[in-house]
Amino acid sequence: MPVASGYAVKNQLTAQFQKKLVMKDQLLDANFPKTSEGRVYHLGVKVGEVANRIITVGPPSRAKSIAKLLSTDPPPFILESERGFLTITGLYNNVPISIVAIGMGAPNADFFLREVRECVIGDMIVVRLGSCGGLRESLPVGSIVVPKASIAVNRNYDFHFSVSTNTSDEDAYYISKPVSADPELHLLNALESTRVPGNDAKVYGDIVNASADSSQGRQTSFPDHNNKLIESLLQRVEDLGSLEMETFHILHLAASWNQYHENMTLVNKEHHQPVTATDERADPDHVHKAPVFHTPTNIASNQKQPEVPIGNIPITKSRIRAASAQMIFAARISRDFITPETVIKTEEWVGKAALRALSQFASDIDDTLSPEGAVWKA
């Protein structure tokens, strides 16, 4: 497999990177940077290197561990970008699936979803697989949470964190409304069907997740004014049970994409012309919110589609289906922490369940319609 200029690419999980260049290719547009080859800026992937069905994780080691379950024929495609994103794409039960390690936090989750959206046609099916903290005594270390919804807990940057005593009427943290996970991604069923004998870990589905920054109510040397944050969240948010950093943002972007496309008139029925993001036929109150979506080139065709300027791009109807499976590594009430041995077993189990759920998920994706040169094609 040819090496992408500016990126490290390898074919085998056990192989060394073939090459990693210091210099990058010329980027063509500062609004949404891509190389002349069509590679997005941060993840480094292009059309045909990332599948519609995706597991996203934090650490590269977790991605590599799950990727061992992929078929070796053809061998998985692996790309590590200069920004630290790792993409592994292969087949599971003959279905193309990508595993993408994004690191931590909402900004990286944002780059992941936006850039992958530019590299696939049709629906995206995303499972966020990560660790979390359990906020109840009934959620012990080693348990699995498949949250039905997620909220965001954001730091109020206008709050006076530098003073020891709060005399302001403002809260130090804002709590968002919940965003639901996709109820049709049957992760609970997949977890039970992949459970091995002797595995008595509990699985919970009637739980709301909270996504926050890295402090997450921990008491450190920083003046975070968060000593009662978890207690306050449990009182204010019904069914709250887990706390981490990425799930809300993924669900939020998915919901925003879906709601926008559901509400927008995509085709002028009289003239059969696509409505574009800048078209006056689109809702003028929402034009500035239109997703920047490019129809990738070389899709099931030998002819490259013409370049379309950003801002005048036909909006393609599609959905982003997203859900999360969270492994409780830390019990925030008892302060227990998971053992390394349990981590290995749990990651293998939940990773296999996510692969099974994605491979069996019924959607409008036509897996036989693969981009020209797709890495999962033998």
C-alpha positions as CSV (number, residue, x, y, z in Angstrom):
1,M,0.0,0.0,0.0
2,P,1.4,3.4,-1.0
3,V,2.5,5.7,1.8
4,A,0.6,8.9,2.1
5,S,2.8,12.0,2.0
6,G,2.9,13.6,5.4
7,Y,1.3,10.7,7.2
8,A,2.4,7.3,8.5
9,V,0.6,4.3,7.0
10,K,1.0,0.6,7.7
11,N,-0.9,-2.5,6.6
12,Q,-0.2,-4.9,9.5
13,L,-1.0,-4.4,13.2
14,T,2.4,-5.8,14.1
15,A,4.4,-3.9,11.4
16,Q,6.5,-0.8,11.9
17,F,5.4,2.4,10.3
18,Q,6.8,2.5,6.8
19,K,7.5,6.2,6.8
20,K,6.6,9.4,8.6
21,L,7.5,12.6,6.9
22,V,8.0,15.9,8.7
23,M,6.8,18.0,5.8
24,K,3.0,18.1,5.0
25,D,1.3,18.3,1.7
26,Q,0.0,21.7,0.6
27,L,-3.5,22.3,2.1
28,L,-5.9,23.8,-0.4
29,D,-8.6,25.7,1.6
30,A,-8.3,27.2,5.1
31,N,-12.1,26.9,5.6
32,F,-11.9,23.1,5.7
33,P,-8.3,22.1,5.0
34,K,-7.7,19.1,2.7
35,T,-4.7,18.1,0.7
36,S,-4.8,17.7,-3.1
37,E,-5.2,14.0,-2.5
38,G,-8.4,14.7,-0.4
39,R,-6.9,14.0,3.0
40,V,-8.5,15.8,5.9
41,Y,-6.1,17.8,8.1
42,H,-6.2,16.3,11.5
43,L,-7.2,12.6,11.0
44,G,-5.2,12.3,7.8
45,V,-7.8,10.0,6.1
46,K,-9.5,10.3,2.7
47,V,-12.4,8.7,1.1
48,G,-12.1,4.9,1.0
49,E,-9.9,4.7,4.1
50,V,-12.6,5.1,6.8
51,A,-15.9,3.0,6.9
52,N,-19.4,4.2,7.6
53,R,-19.5,2.1,10.7
54,I,-17.0,3.3,13.4
55,I,-15.9,2.5,16.9
56,T,-14.2,5.5,18.4
57,V,-11.9,5.1,21.5
58,G,-9.4,7.2,23.4
59,P,-6.0,5.4,23.5
60,P,-4.3,3.9,20.5
61,S,-3.7,0.7,22.6
62,R,-7.4,0.1,22.9
63,A,-7.9,0.6,19.2
64,K,-5.2,-1.9,18.4
65,S,-6.6,-4.4,20.9
66,I,-10.0,-4.3,19.3
67,A,-8.5,-4.4,15.8
68,K,-7.1,-7.9,16.6
69,L,-10.7,-9.1,16.1
70,L,-10.8,-7.8,12.5
71,S,-10.3,-10.1,9.5
72,T,-6.8,-10.5,8.2
73,D,-8.0,-11.0,4.6
74,P,-7.5,-8.3,3.5
75,P,-5.2,-7.1,6.3
76,P,-6.4,-4.0,8.3
77,F,-5.4,-0.7,7.0
78,I,-3.8,1.5,9.6
79,L,-3.0,5.2,9.5
80,E,-1.5,7.4,12.2
81,S,-1.8,11.1,11.6
82,E,0.7,13.7,12.7
83,R,-1.9,15.0,15.1
84,G,-2.0,11.7,16.9
85,F,-5.3,10.2,15.5
86,L,-5.1,6.5,14.7
87,T,-7.5,5.0,12.2
88,I,-7.7,1.2,11.6
89,T,-10.1,0.0,9.0
90,G,-10.9,-3.6,8.1
91,L,-13.7,-6.2,7.9
92,Y,-15.7,-7.9,10.7
93,N,-18.1,-10.5,9.6
94,N,-17.4,-9.2,6.1
95,V,-18.7,-5.7,7.0
96,P,-16.3,-2.7,6.7
97,I,-15.7,-1.1,10.1
98,S,-13.2,1.5,11.3
99,I,-11.7,1.9,14.7
100,V,-10.5,5.4,15.4
101,A,-8.4,6.5,18.5
102,I,-9.0,10.2,19.1
103,G,-7.4,10.8,22.5
104,M,-9.4,12.7,25.0
105,G,-12.0,15.5,25.3
106,A,-14.7,17.2,23.3
107,P,-12.4,19.1,20.9
108,N,-10.8,15.8,19.6
109,A,-14.3,14.2,19.4
110,D,-15.3,17.3,17.3
111,F,-12.4,16.9,14.9
112,F,-13.2,13.2,14.6
113,L,-16.9,13.5,13.7
114,R,-16.6,16.5,11.4
115,E,-13.6,15.1,9.4
116,V,-14.9,11.6,9.1
117,R,-18.3,13.0,7.9
118,E,-16.4,14.5,5.0
119,C,-14.9,11.1,4.0
120,V,-18.0,8.9,3.8
121,I,-21.2,8.8,1.8
122,G,-24.5,8.1,3.4
123,D,-25.2,7.2,7.1
124,M,-22.5,7.2,9.7
125,I,-23.0,4.7,12.6
126,V,-20.8,5.6,15.5
127,V,-20.2,3.8,18.8
128,R,-18.2,5.7,21.4
129,L,-16.3,3.1,23.5
130,G,-14.6,4.5,26.5
131,S,-13.9,4.5,30.2
132,C,-15.9,6.5,32.7
133,G,-16.4,7.2,36.4
134,G,-19.4,5.6,38.2
135,L,-21.4,8.1,40.3
136,R,-23.5,5.7,42.3
137,E,-22.7,3.0,44.8
138,S,-24.8,0.7,42.7
139,L,-22.4,1.1,39.8
140,P,-19.2,-0.7,40.8
141,V,-15.9,-0.8,39.0
142,G,-16.0,-3.2,36.1
143,S,-19.6,-2.5,35.3
144,I,-20.7,-1.4,31.8
145,V,-23.0,1.6,31.1
146,V,-24.9,2.0,27.8
147,P,-26.3,5.5,28.5
148,K,-29.7,6.4,27.1
149,A,-28.7,10.1,27.0
150,S,-26.0,12.5,27.9
151,I,-25.7,16.0,29.3
152,A,-22.8,18.4,29.1
153,V,-21.2,20.0,32.2
154,N,-19.4,23.1,31.2
155,R,-17.2,25.4,33.1
156,N,-18.5,29.0,33.4
157,Y,-15.6,31.0,32.2
158,D,-17.1,34.2,33.6
159,F,-17.2,32.8,37.2
160,H,-14.6,34.2,39.6
161,F,-12.7,31.0,40.2
162,S,-9.7,32.9,41.7
163,V,-11.6,33.9,44.9
164,S,-11.8,31.4,47.7
165,T,-15.4,32.3,48.7
166,N,-18.2,32.6,46.1
167,T,-20.2,35.7,46.5
168,S,-21.7,35.7,43.0
169,D,-25.2,34.5,42.1
170,E,-23.7,32.8,39.1
171,D,-23.0,29.0,39.1
172,A,-19.5,27.8,38.4
173,Y,-20.8,25.2,36.0
174,Y,-23.5,25.1,33.4
175,I,-25.6,22.0,32.8
176,S,-27.1,21.4,29.4
177,K,-30.3,19.7,28.4
178,P,-29.9,15.9,27.6
179,V,-29.3,14.5,24.2
180,S,-30.5,11.0,23.5
181,A,-28.4,8.1,22.2
182,D,-29.7,6.2,19.2
183,P,-32.1,3.6,20.7
184,E,-31.8,1.3,17.7
185,L,-28.1,0.6,18.2
186,H,-28.6,-2.6,20.2
187,L,-25.4,-2.5,22.3
188,L,-27.2,-4.1,25.3
189,N,-28.1,-7.1,23.3
190,A,-24.6,-7.4,21.8
191,L,-23.0,-7.2,25.2
192,E,-25.2,-10.1,26.5
193,S,-24.6,-12.2,23.4
194,T,-20.8,-11.8,23.7
195,R,-20.6,-12.4,27.4
196,V,-18.4,-15.4,28.2
197,P,-19.0,-17.9,31.1
198,G,-17.7,-16.5,34.4
199,N,-18.2,-12.9,33.4
200,D,-20.7,-11.6,36.0
201,A,-20.1,-7.9,35.3
202,K,-23.3,-5.8,35.5
203,V,-24.6,-3.9,32.4
204,Y,-26.8,-0.9,32.8
205,G,-28.9,0.8,30.2
206,D,-31.3,3.1,32.1
207,I,-28.5,5.6,32.9
208,V,-27.8,9.2,31.9
209,N,-24.2,10.2,31.3
210,A,-22.5,13.5,32.0
211,S,-19.6,14.8,29.9
212,A,-17.3,17.3,31.5
213,D,-13.7,18.6,31.4
214,S,-10.9,16.7,32.9
215,S,-11.5,17.9,36.5
216,Q,-14.8,16.1,36.7
217,G,-15.4,17.1,40.3
218,R,-12.0,16.0,41.5
219,Q,-10.3,17.9,44.3
220,T,-6.9,19.1,43.1
221,S,-4.7,22.1,43.7
222,F,-6.7,24.1,41.1
223,P,-9.4,26.4,42.5
224,D,-12.2,24.7,40.6
225,H,-15.1,25.4,43.0
226,N,-16.3,21.9,42.3
227,N,-16.3,20.2,45.7
228,K,-20.1,19.8,45.5
229,L,-20.4,19.4,41.8
230,I,-21.2,15.6,41.7
231,E,-23.6,15.9,44.6
232,S,-25.4,18.8,42.8
233,L,-25.5,16.8,39.5
234,L,-27.0,13.8,41.1
235,Q,-29.7,16.0,42.6
236,R,-30.5,17.9,39.4
237,V,-30.2,15.2,36.8
238,E,-32.6,12.2,36.9
239,D,-30.9,8.8,36.3
240,L,-27.4,10.3,36.2
241,G,-24.8,7.5,36.7
242,S,-21.6,8.0,34.7
243,L,-19.1,10.8,34.1
244,E,-16.5,11.2,31.3
245,M,-15.6,13.7,28.6
246,E,-16.6,12.8,25.0
247,T,-20.0,11.2,24.7
248,F,-22.2,14.3,24.9
249,H,-20.4,16.1,22.1
250,I,-20.7,13.1,19.8
251,L,-24.4,12.7,20.5
252,H,-24.9,16.5,20.2
253,L,-23.2,16.7,16.8
254,A,-25.2,13.7,15.6
255,A,-28.5,15.1,16.7
256,S,-27.7,18.5,15.2
257,W,-26.9,16.9,11.9
258,N,-30.0,14.8,11.9
259,Q,-32.4,17.5,12.9
260,Y,-31.1,19.9,10.4
261,H,-31.4,17.5,7.5
262,E,-34.8,16.3,8.6
263,N,-36.1,19.9,8.7
264,M,-34.6,21.1,5.5
265,T,-36.2,20.8,2.1
266,L,-33.5,18.9,0.2
267,V,-35.1,18.9,-3.3
268,N,-37.2,21.3,-5.2
269,K,-39.8,18.8,-6.3
270,E,-40.9,21.0,-9.2
271,H,-37.5,21.3,-10.8
272,H,-35.8,18.3,-9.1
273,Q,-32.8,20.5,-8.1
274,P,-30.8,20.0,-4.9
275,V,-31.0,22.8,-2.4
276,T,-27.6,24.1,-1.4
277,A,-26.5,25.7,1.9
278,T,-26.6,29.1,0.4
279,D,-29.8,28.6,-1.7
280,E,-32.5,31.2,-0.9
281,R,-35.0,28.2,-0.9
282,A,-33.4,27.0,2.3
283,D,-34.6,28.4,5.6
284,P,-32.7,31.7,5.8
285,D,-32.6,31.5,9.6
286,H,-30.6,28.3,9.4
287,V,-28.4,29.0,6.3
288,H,-25.4,29.9,8.5
289,K,-25.8,26.6,10.4
290,A,-25.6,24.4,7.3
291,P,-23.1,21.5,7.7
292,V,-20.2,21.8,5.3
293,F,-20.6,18.5,3.5
294,H,-18.6,17.5,0.4
295,T,-19.7,14.7,-1.9
296,P,-16.5,12.7,-1.8
297,T,-14.9,12.0,-5.2
298,N,-14.5,8.6,-6.9
299,I,-17.6,7.0,-5.4
300,A,-18.4,3.9,-7.4
301,S,-17.2,5.6,-10.5
302,N,-14.0,5.9,-12.5
303,Q,-14.6,9.6,-13.1
304,K,-13.6,12.2,-10.6
305,Q,-16.5,14.5,-9.7
306,P,-15.8,18.2,-10.3
307,E,-14.7,20.4,-7.5
308,V,-17.5,22.3,-5.8
309,P,-16.7,25.5,-3.9
310,I,-17.4,25.4,-0.2
311,G,-20.7,27.2,0.5
312,N,-22.3,26.0,-2.6
313,I,-22.3,22.3,-1.9
314,P,-25.4,20.1,-2.5
315,I,-26.6,18.9,0.8
316,T,-26.9,15.1,0.9
317,K,-29.5,13.5,3.0
318,S,-27.9,11.2,5.5
319,R,-28.0,10.4,9.2
320,I,-25.4,10.1,12.0
321,R,-26.5,7.3,14.3
322,A,-24.5,7.4,17.6
323,A,-24.4,5.6,20.9
324,S,-21.9,4.8,23.7
325,A,-20.7,1.9,25.7
326,Q,-18.8,3.0,28.8
327,M,-16.6,0.9,31.1
328,I,-16.6,2.0,34.7
329,F,-12.9,2.3,35.6
330,A,-13.4,4.5,38.7
331,A,-16.1,4.4,41.4
332,R,-16.3,8.1,42.4
333,I,-18.1,7.4,45.7
334,S,-15.9,4.6,47.1
335,R,-12.8,5.8,45.2
336,D,-12.1,2.2,44.0
337,F,-10.2,1.9,40.7
338,I,-10.2,-1.0,38.2
339,T,-7.3,-3.4,38.0
340,P,-5.2,-3.8,34.8
341,E,-6.3,-7.4,34.5
342,T,-10.0,-6.4,34.5
343,V,-9.3,-3.7,32.0
344,I,-7.9,-6.2,29.5
345,K,-10.9,-8.5,29.8
346,T,-13.4,-5.8,29.8
347,E,-12.0,-4.0,26.7
348,E,-12.0,-7.3,24.8
349,W,-15.6,-8.0,25.7
350,V,-17.0,-4.6,25.0
351,G,-14.9,-4.2,21.8
352,K,-16.3,-7.5,20.5
353,A,-19.8,-6.4,21.4
354,A,-19.4,-3.1,19.6
355,L,-18.1,-4.8,16.5
356,R,-21.0,-7.2,16.5
357,A,-23.6,-4.4,17.0
358,L,-22.2,-2.4,14.2
359,S,-21.9,-5.3,11.8
360,Q,-25.5,-6.4,12.4
361,F,-27.0,-2.9,12.5
362,A,-29.6,-2.4,9.7
363,S,-29.3,1.0,8.0
364,D,-29.5,2.5,4.6
365,I,-25.7,1.9,4.0
366,D,-25.1,-0.1,0.9
367,D,-21.9,-2.0,1.8
368,T,-21.6,-3.2,-1.8
369,L,-21.2,0.4,-3.0
370,S,-17.6,1.0,-1.9
371,P,-15.5,3.9,-2.9
372,E,-13.0,3.2,-5.7
373,G,-9.8,1.8,-4.1
374,A,-11.4,1.3,-0.7
375,V,-8.9,-0.3,1.7
376,W,-11.3,-3.0,2.8
377,K,-11.6,-4.4,-0.7
378,A,-9.4,-7.4,-1.4
